[in-house]
């Protein structure tokens, strides 16, 4: 945590652990195929990363940059709002 994010990731294959503490030992969640992580920086571009993400198995990820995110989701405001609602629900 602590770095400013400029991209989010989609899990195409594999499983990742989400860890919150600085020692990266406290697992709070798992992300699996067809899920994503790193989305907070898409909505709050100056906010540092809030978690560590560690591959638990071999993973294939797809990266989405902030520029591409803004371009895609300007056409899909309801999906964008659903993602923001999910972030704010934590």
PyMOL commands that set and color helices and strands:
alter all, ss='L'
color gray80, all
select helices_A, chain A and resi 40-43+66-73+77-88
alter helices_A, ss='H'
color red, helices_A
select strands_A, chain A and resi 7-13+15-19+27-32+36-37+52-55+60-65
alter strands_A, ss='S'
color yellow, strands_A
deselect
rebuild
show_as cartoon
